[in-house]
């Protein structure tokens, strides 16, 4: 019997669609199409397991169940009822329903989720005279409903907890960088995973830790503590999952021949970074140190520097601009031979770096629209005075 091929939707952060598409292709996905904040593809059960365990820029892996047209809430109920839910779960199992809405047919996501939940439990009640319970924290089956205009899609969440929860974050400081965003930034930067990497404003250490995990060929879910959603499904293949996990884990290295550094002037942040690195088993791989950027010496003669400087827009513009000007001066003085990438939502302050951006990528950090910019640092005076001096710099925008 031929193994079924599923239509799969893998969610990600805006701006990371292309790198996620590349990851999924490398894992064996076919018919790969980036869409806004997601990638659509096709694959077998093994791909579902691999995407959950190995894709660094995936947030959730959703498996398509059913599509139909709806023109009112009764249509939504009938479409949900047409799915044989008893083949997917038992009456003693639990469920949760989430919905995303766009258009005028149904205007409230919570209402769409409620109608779908009613359709599922009514089907069980009619069949068994009993109904499954709702569990929003750790359900057996997590159902996603998407209503876009008159198009309605039902999907199953194979991930469980969001895949950005790697399992190593034990401590953090204010506004920690999302793990998926950090991994995406490293991939977008084109870091070769075989040369020095530094984060001079590391906060709780997410970027250096994700870099180490990547360079060690370690699965991003290696330390995950909660089970994946697919392990609760009726068609869960334990042997296939064991094969996927063992094959990925066998690729894991134990050391690196180059430095990965994280520094911050806030001792609280450095302490949090060290705690997280220890939880990830990387305390001997990633070096964290309290240090101000202006006096920091590069850990190697060349490499990749990625910075996520503070860009609190509540600061007066003149303070932010002066701060970014000091960053630019330090980059030019102390980091020749390196490639620097800086992410910030304060685009006016970014201009004060006084460096020519050779590439700009638009990303979303939390709710903030950010520019992720690349600067090639040279010895000597090769820099124009203003960032606008390179109007032809490559600019990438989200799919």
N, C-alpha and C positions, 0 to 999 in steps of 0.2 A: 504494500500500500504506500502510495507516494505521500510524503510529508506535506502538510498544507503550507501554503505561502500566505502570509498575513499582510494586510495593509497597516502600516505603522506610522504613527505621528510622534516625533520626539521633540519635546519642548526645550527651549533654551532662552537665553537673554537676547534682547535686541542688539544686533550688531555681530553676534557670534554665529549666525546661521551658516555662513560659508565654511567656517572651520569645523562646525559640527557635521556638515555634509561630507567633508573630507574624512572625518573620523569614521562615519558610518560606512562610507565606501570601503575604507580599509578593513572594516570588520565584516564585509561581505554583503552589505545592503545593495539592492538593485532599485532601479527607477527612482533615483534620489532627486528630490526637488526641494530646495530651500523656499520657505514661505516666511511670513512675518512671525518672528519669535518661535519658529519651529522648522523642522525638516520632515517632509513626507517621504516615505520609502516603502519598499517591500522586502520581506525576509521571512525566514523560517523561525521555529522556536529557538534554535540556537542563537540566532541573531538577537532575539528579544533578550535572552539571558546575557549575551555579550555586551549589548548596548547599555544595559543597566550596570554591569560590573566594570566595563572598560572605557566607556565614552566619557571623556573628561569635561566636555562642555554640555552634557545633557542634564536637564532638570527632571524630566519625567518621560517615561516611555509608555505611550498609549497604544493599545491595539484596537483597531477598528472592528466593530461588531455589526453595525447596521446603519443604513441611511434611508431617508424618506422625505417626502414633501409634507409640510404642515401649513395650515392656514388659520388654525385656532388651537386652543388648549386641548380640545377633544381629540384633534388629530395627533397632538403630541402624546396623549395618553394611549391612543390606539397603536401608534408606532412603537411605543415602549412595550405594550402588551404583546406585540407580534414576535418579540424575542423570546425564545424558550429558556427562561432564566433557570428553570430546574435542571438544565443540563450544565449550568455554570456554577451553581451553588446548592447547598442543602437548606432545608427549612430551618435548621438549627444554626446556620451560619449568620453572619451579620453583614450589613451593607452600609455604604455611604454614597451620596450622590452630590456631585458638583456640576454647575452649569455655567456656561459663558453665552452671552446673548448679544446679538447685533441685528438691528432691524425693528420692525413694528409689529410683527406677529405676536410675540411675547416680549414684554418689556422689562421683566424682573427675573434675574437669574435664580433667586431663591424660590420663586414660584415655579419656574421650569423644573428645578430640582425636586420640589414637592410633588408635582404632577408625575414625574418619572418614578419617584419612590412609591407613590400610591399604586401606580401601574404594576410595579414589581411585586409588592406585598399582596395586592389583590389577586394576582395570578397564583401565588402560593396558597392564599386562603381558599380560593376556589378549588385548588387541586388537593390540598391536604387538610383543609379546615384549620390551618395554623399559618402563622406568618413569621418571617425572619425579622429580627430586630435591627435597629439602626445603631451603628457604632461609628462616630465620626473620628475617633482617635486611631483605632487599629482594626478596621473592618476586614472581613474575609474578601469582600469584593468592593472595590472603589470604582464607581461608575462616573464617567464624564459625559455630559450632554452638551453639544454645541448647536446652537440655533443661529444661523446666519441667513436673514431674510426668511425664505420659505424652506430652506434646506436645513434638515435636522440630522445630526450624526450622533451615534452612541458609541462610546469607546470604553475599554477597560484599562485602568491604571495598573501596569505591571510593576511599578516601582515601590509603592508604599510611601515611605517618607521621601521627601524631595532629595534628589541625588546630590544636592550641594552639601548635604549633611554627611561629611566624610567620616565622622566619628572621632576626629582628633582634636576638635576645638573644645578645650576645657576652660579657657579663660579668654577674655577679650577686652578691648578698650572701646571707646565710643566709635560708632559707625564702622565696624569691621568690614573688610572687603569680602564680598561673596566669593566662595571657593570656585564656583563655576566661572565667574567673571575673571578671577585671577588666572585660572588655567587658560581661558580664552585669550587673555592679554598676552600670555607667554607664547601661545601658538600664533597669534596675529603678528607678534614681534619677530617671528621667524627665528627665535633662539634655537641654536642647533643642538641643545641638550648635551653638549660636549665641550663647553667652554665656560669661563667664569661668569657668574651672575651675581649682581648686587641689588639690594633694595635699600636705599639710604633713608627712607622714612617708612619703616616696615610695619608700624602699628603692632598688631598682635601676631604678625608673622605669616600671614596667609600666602603672599606671593613667594617668598623663599621656600616655604614648606611645599607648596604646589610644584615649584620648580624642581625640588629634590625628588618628590614622588615621580615626576615625569622623567627625570634623568635616570632614575633607578629602574625604570620600566615597571614600576609598581602600579597595580590597579588603584584608581582613585577611591575605590570602595573596600580596599584591603582591610581597613579597621572598622568598617561599618558594624554597628552593634544590633540594629533592628533588621528583621527579615524583609526581603523584597516581597512585594505584593504577589508576584507570580508563584512564590512557594506555597501560597494558600489555595491556588486554583485547583480545580478537580483534574485538570489535564497536566499538572506539574510532573515533569520528567526529572526525577532525582539524579539519574545516571547522566543525563545530558548536562545538568547543572554542575555536577561534580567534575565532569570532563572540562567544561568551560572554565571553571574556577581553577582547577589544577594546572591547566595549560597556561593560563595567564600568570599564575603565581610562580611557575617555573622560570619565567623570564626575569624575575626580580633580582637585581644586583644588590650587593651589600656595602659597596663603597664607591666613591667617585674620585677621579684623579685631578679634579679641579675644584676651586672654592665656590661655595654659595654662601653669601653673606647677607645679613639683615642688620641694619643699625637704626637707632632712633634716639632722639634726645630725651625722650620720656622714659624714665626708669620703670614706670608701671607697665608701659607697653613692652619693653624688652623682657620683663619678667613674664608677662603673659605669653609672649612669643616662645620663650624657652619652655614654658609649661606645655604649650601646644606641640612643640617639636618633640618633646619627650613622649607625649601621648602618641605621636606618630612614629616613634622609634627612630627619630632622626637627630637626636641630640649630638651624635658624633659626625653627622653629615652637614648640618647647617650651623653656621657660626652666628650668634646674635651678640650684639655689643651696644652699650650706651655710648653714643657719640653724636656730636653735632656735625651736620653735613659739611659746613664750611671748613672744618679741619680734618675731615675724613680722608684717609689715604686709600686709593684703590687697592683691592686685594690681588690684582694682577696687572700686567701691562696693557691688556686689552680684554674686552668682554662686553656684556650687555648690562646696562644699568636701567632698571625700571623704577619709576617713582610715582607715588600716589600722594603728593603733598596736600596739606590742608587747603581746602578751597571753600571755607565757610563764607558764604556770601553776605553774612551779617557784618563781617569786618568792613571798615571803611576802605574804599577802593585804593586810596593812597597807601595804606598799610599792606594790602595784598600785592600791589604792584611793586613796592619796595622789597617785599619778601621774595617775589619771583625774580626780581632783578638780581638779588644776591644768589639765588639758585643758578641763574644763567652765568653769572660771573665765576662761580665756583666750578661749574661744568667746564667752562673754557680754560680755566687755570689749572685744574687738578685732574681732569679726566680725558686728556687727549688719547686717541687710539681706541676709545670706547664708543659704543652706540648707546645713546640714551633715549628712553621712551618716557614721556610724562603724560599722565592723565589728569585732567582737571575740568570742572564745569565753569571755571572762571576764565572765559576766553579772552577777556581784556587783560587780565593779569598774565596770561600765557604769552601775550605779545611782548611783555617786559623781559622775557628770557633773553632777548637779543640774539636769538639763534635762528638759523634757517631750518624750517621743518621740511624734511624730504618726503614725509607722508603724514596724512591725517586720517584718522578713523573715528567715526561717530559711534559712541557707545552710551549705554544707560547704566549709571551706577546708582542703585536704589531708585529714586524718583528723579535723579538729576541727569540732564543731557550733558554728556561730557565729550571732550575732544582728546583722543589718544594720539600723541604726536611723536614722530621719530626725529632725532637729531644725530647726525654723524659728526663726531667731535674730532677735530684735527689739531695738530700742533701748529702754533703760529697764528697769524691773523687772517683767517679765511672767512670770517663771519661778516655778513652785512649787519648794519646797526639795528635794523628792524626786521622782524619776522616777515612783514609784508614784502620784503625784497625778493621773495621767491613765489610769485603768484602762480607758478606752474607746478607747485608741489602737488603730488598725487593725493587725492581726497577720496576716501571710501565712505559710502553711506550704507546704512542698514538695508538689507533686502526687503 
